[in-house]
Amino acid sequence: MSDLNQWFQKVNEIVERFEQSQCGQLEKAGVLLGHSLKDGGMFYVFGTGHSHILAEEAFYRAGGLARVSPILDTALMLHEGAAKSSELERLEDYAARLMDCYPCREGDVILIASNSGRNAVPIEMAMEARKRGMKVIALTNLRQSKKSTSRHSGGKNLWEYADINLDNCGEEGDCALMLEGIGKTAPTSTIIGAIAIHGITTAAMEWMQKEGSLPEVFCSANVDGGEEKNKQLLAKYRHHIKSL
């Protein structure tokens, strides 16, 4: 079997494991989010390093929820200095200042993605969210995180501050393959993270529809009529969602 075939096999195994073990958690997260949206709440998504990709994945997507606000900070991303971002995500007292830039309020929901769940900024983001009355969904590698020492002075990892935990079911260190002469490669957390994001929003939409509260959803701007519908949502939420 080629390395590429092994890669596809491993990804399929992890996706299947995620579906079998986490579907119930996705449904719980969807109901939690659905309640919030029905009551006028917002869905915030946050991650540092490569996990910030998931905040963008949820935001302004064709078929995606309109009331999604990504918490994006360029210093915690990769394009202005990858090594620097790794250092910053370990700093305490950073998350509170970042959250102050967003109109987070009681009843909102935040998803925080961190594969290791051990660095200070994602941990403190969860702590700050709870202080503000928000509900916290953590997306992390539970097997790895539960045996990893926290890099926060409080001694706890991200999963310990969450209302709902989603396990990305990945390998320790995220890499799924060991290639001879090369080492471990082929990370899977982003793949599972994207599935988790859209699984939660799908479950939320299903719950809201059953409750008679239709969710607001963006269309593709590249199909006829889509851009006109999106303009209405943009006008409605431009002053509420920072990244719009």
Secondary structure, 3 states (H helix, E strand, C coil): CCHHHHHHHHHHHHHHHHHHHHHHHHHHHHHHHHHHHHCCCCEEEEECHHHHHHHHHHCCCCCCECCEEEECCHHHCCCCCHHHHHHHCCCCCCHHHHHCCCCCCCCCEEEEECCCCCCHHHHHHHHHHHHCCCEEEEEECHHHHCCCCCCCCCCCCHHHHCCEEEECCCCCCCEEEEECCCEEEEECHHHHHHHHHHHHHHHHHHHHHHCCCCCCECCCCCCCCHHHHHHHHHHHHCCCCCCC
